[in-house]
Amino acid sequence: MSEWKLALEVPRWTWWCYTRHLGLVVGLSSIASVQRLVTVNWTQDIDPVVATASEVVVLAARIALVVLVWRIAMAGRTFSWSTGREFARRHWRSLVWQAVFLGVAFAVFEVFAEHVVSALLPASARQTYLAVLLFLKNPTIIALTFLWWIGIVRQTFTDALQQPAEREFSS
């Protein structure tokens, strides 16, 4: 298997996991979406204690998402540091591709969408734009990034290479 194809297995698994567990991912991510929409759009109207408490709720929802997706991703697999070292030694080019993929995603969705586009808008529209953007990014881009990182760990530190791709996405 080429390093490029091996690297593409992770976003492929990420999309499969996202669509297969859409309710879980979008449900937990929606907590952050609503919180960001409200706190960014109406910052001056929210009591600081309430804003802080809402951040704690968002953190708890994100931790729950990561833990639950981790359990899904690692079901029936054994995490092994030695497997990870061997994967990194044999497939370092695939890991470089993963860094490139994630770097491009960061450039597009963080740098361009959040900073460049925002700077092009009139000052009066920036806060609303950011609130809506964060509302949309939480259940999509941010959630997919969490899943992608779990997918990288799954591929690197478990026995994923020993299993045919067909079985990989059927469980």
ZIKA-V714239 format. One record per run of one state. SS is the DSSP state (H for helix, E for strand, C for the rest). FROM is the first residue (numbers start at 1). LEN is the number of residues. If there is no record, write none. Layout:
ss->SS from->FROM len->LEN
ss->SS from->FROM len->LEN
This chain:
ss->C from->1 len->2
ss->H from->3 len->18
ss->C from->21 len->1
ss->H from->22 len->20
ss->C from->42 len->1
ss->H from->43 len->3
ss->C from->46 len->2
ss->H from->48 len->27
ss->C from->75 len->6
ss->H from->81 len->10
ss->C from->91 len->1
ss->H from->92 len->29
ss->C from->121 len->2
ss->H from->123 len->35
ss->C from->158 len->2
ss->H from->160 len->3
ss->C from->163 len->2
ss->H from->165 len->4
ss->C from->169 len->3
